[in-house]
Amino acid sequence: MATNEKVKKKIIAAIDWFVIENVRELRKSKFSQSELSREIGFSDGFIGRVENPNQSAVYSLRHLNLIAKALNVNTVDLLPKNRVDEDLIEVTFKWNPPTKNKTGEINYEIVEIVALSPEQVIEYHKKVLNRPTKSGISPKLKKRKSGKQQ
């Protein structure tokens, strides 16, 4: 890859990624990102933030119900047909050079999607989410408690 290409990675729940991509496909024939955002009662940029892989926004169940109404589909049509076996995935994407495309069109391409191993998920929880370890105490709380006892 050329040195001026912007390649980024994002860790996201596999089911969130599926839903975001599914809503995008269903949305494209009926609404722009801004139009759908307004249709469901949110700011113009809401759908764009969810669809932008640089952002951490995802849809809630409420959002999905509102989107299903706007798209005139059942809420279950936005979800995978079967359970998603992967928990977290790492999506590698490459930003394309700016064009004069309509706002809301994809300006990146997916390079790779890889499921995180159970060990990588645990490490992600520890580092990024600061979730409790198997001992039940989060790393930050453990640190504070050990500091107070000294």
PyMOL commands that set and color helices and strands:
alter all, ss='L'
color gray80, all
select helices_A, chain A and resi 14-28+33-39+46-51+61-71+75-78+118-129+139-149
alter helices_A, ss='H'
color red, helices_A
select strands_A, chain A and resi 6-13+88-95+108-115
alter strands_A, ss='S'
color yellow, strands_A
deselect
rebuild
show_as cartoon
